[in-house]
Amino acid sequence: MLLNCDLGESYGSWTMGLDAEVMPHIDQANIACGFHGGDPLTIRKTLALAAEHGVSIGAHPAYPDLVGFGRRPMNLSADEIIANLHYQVAALEGMARSQGLELGYVKPHGALYNDMMAKADVRAAIMQAVASYHRPLALMLQATPDAELHREEAESFGINLLFEAFADRCYDDDGRLLSRREPGAVHSRERMLAQVEQLQNYGVVTTASGALIELQADTLCVHGDNLEGVQAIEAIRALVTGA
């Protein structure tokens, strides 16, 4: 199972995350494209880090919401979603090609990601954006019990999917992430590593109620916003590599 992390989200004098410390331990870097975080210099430096460590790169586009860090839903039309994604992905791809790197996939950020998972029309617009890009790219989205439906939708657009699970988040019985407003929504380090081991060895997670549900995950999302997070990624890397 691969490890992916959202990176390149610093902007101007605002530093977000420990990208240099995280990059040696992951397989896929989801790089912000400037609409929720990231600026040209940050993008360039993040791409260079990925190249140094042999990490695959993906675009991490968002709603145009720098002030809200892309976490506020926006009521965009399908045409607007497609145009916004093409603009962001193309910018990142152009900078990547300038460093000899090849973009491999798209993973929406924040509210756009949440809307993609909850709203069929938003998901269809995002799939259309990926499908109509000038060359093939995969789309990363959350692994849920609806994976077969999402795979059928993707096939109708002629695109490939990467399903991701979350190392540090608790799931509800429907296979969705437990709301952060609920107690226990974010795992302790011990529970996080236990969840990674379950996913790696058995393809299941234990929900908040204690039930076991199956999740077919290609990649595991990890977070390196602080030193503790980086240390957790190191432990996850060791666990996954050992398995």
N, C-alpha and C positions, 0 to 999 in steps of 0.2 A: 504494500500500500504506500502510495506517494504522500509526501507532506507538502502542503501549500500554505502560503502566508501572504497577507495583504501588505504591500510595501510601497515605498516611494510616496508616502502621503504627507511629507513635510512640505511647507509652503512659506517662502520668504524667510522671516526670522522665526517662524513657528516650527519646532522640531517634533515630529510624531514618530514614535517607534525607534527601535534600535536595529536599523537595517543591516549595518555592517556586522553586528554580532549574530543576527539571525541567519543571514544568507548561507554560511557554511553548513548549516544543518538541515536545509530544506531541498526539495526537488523542483518546486514550481513557485515562481514569484509573480503574484498578481499586482501589476504596477499601475498606480493611479495615473489618470490621464489629464488632470488639471481641472476637472469640473467639481470635485469635492475636496481634493487635496492634490499635492504635487505641483511643481512648476518646472519649466524647461530644464533648469540646472539640476534639480532634484531627480528628474526623470533620467537625465544623462548619467548622473552618478550611480543611480540604482541599476541601470542597464550595465554599466561597467562592472559593478559588483557581481551581477548575475553572470556575466561573461567570465570573470575571474574564477568563480566557483563552479562553473558548468551547470548552472541552474536554468531550467526552461522558463520562458517568460510568457505571460498572458496579459491581456489588457483588462483593466479594472475600471470600466466606465460607470458613470453615475448620472443622476439628475443634475442639472446645472444649479448647484446649491453649495457654493463655497462657505457661506456664512453658517449654514446648518450642517456642514460636513456630509452632505448627501443623505442625511438621515430623515429628511422630511418628504413625505409623499407629494408628488406633483401630478396634476391631471393633464398629461400630455396626450395628444392624438397619436395614433400609430405612426403617421408620417413623421411627426416630431421625434418620437422615440427612435425611429430608424435613422433619421438625419443626425440626431445627437450621438448615437452609437458610432455611425460611420465616421463622423468628425473626430471623435476621441480615439477610436481604434486606428484610424489612418495616421493621426499625429504620432501615436506611440510607435506604430510600425515603421514610419519613416525614420524616426530617431534610432530605432533598433537596427534597421538595415544599414544605417550610417556607421554602426559599430560592428557590422558583420553578424548580427543576430537575427533569428527568424522567430516571428511571433507564432504561437501555437494555438491559442485559445482565448476565449472571452469569459470573464466572470463579472457580472454586474455587482455593484456595490450598494450596501445600505438599503435605503427605501426602495430603490429600483429592484434590488434582489428580492426583497420581501414581497413587492407587488408582483414580480415575476412568478413567485411560488403560489401566491394567493389568487391571482386574477388571470384567467385564461386569455383575455384579450391582450394584456401586457406581455404575457409569455409568448403569444403568437407574434407580436410585433418584434420582440427581441429575436426570436428564431428567424423571422423574415430578414431582420437586419444582418444577422450572421450569414444566412443563406445567400443574400444578395451582395455580400462583400465581394471584392474582385478576385479573391482566392479562398480556398477552403480554410475554415477555422472551426475548432470544436467549441461547444458551449458548456461551461461548468454550472451546475445547479445542484440543489440540495437532494440528497438521497432520501426518499420517503417511500412509504408503501405504494404510492402512486407512480413509481418508477416506470412500470410497463406502459402506462398511459403517456407519460412524458416521452418515452422512447418512441412510441407510435407517432406522437406529434412531431418529433424531430425527424423521423423518417419521411414524413409527408413533406418536409422542407428540404430533405436531402442533406441534413447535417448530423454530425456525431456529437454525443454527449459525454461529459465527464461528471460522474456523480460524486458529491463530496459529503462526508460526515464531519461532525465537530467533536474535537477531543474534549473540550472543557465545558460543554453544555449538556444539561439534562434534557431528556426527551419525555413527551407525554405519550399516552397510550395510542394516539393517532399517528405517531411517528413524526410529529412536529417538535420544534424546539420549545421547551417550557418557557413561558414568558418570564422575562427578567424581573417582573413584579412579584413573581412567586418565590417563596423560600426554596433554596436548593437549586435554583435555576443554573447557577454556575458551580461547577464541581470543585472540590478541594483537589489538591495535587494527587492524593491517594486514589480518590474516586476517578479522576481523569485517567490515570495510568491503567486502572482496572478496566475502564471503558475502552481504551485503546486496545488492550489485550483481548477483550471480548470481540471487538470488531475485526482485529487481525486474525484471530484463531477461529472464530465461529460465525462472523458476519451478523452479529446481533448486538443490541444494547439493552440494558435494564432500564425501564422507564421509572418515572417518579413513584408509580404505584407498586413497583416491583415486578411488573410483567416483562417478558422477553419479546422483543419484536425484531424481525429480520430487516437489515439494511444492506443493500448492495452498494458498497462504496469503492470507488477507484482511487480516491484521494482524501486526505484528512486535513482539515483546516486547523491551523495552530496560530497563536497570537504571540507576538514579541514586543509588546508595548513597554515592557519594563524588564529589569534584570531577572526578576522571578520568572517572568514568562519565558525568557531566553533559556533559563536553566530547565524549565519544564520541557521546552522543545528538545534540548539535549537529551533529557531522559526518555522522551518519546522516540527520538531518533535511535537511541540505543536499543529500546524495546522492539521497534519495528525491524531494525537491522538484525538483531539477534534472532527474531522469528524467521 
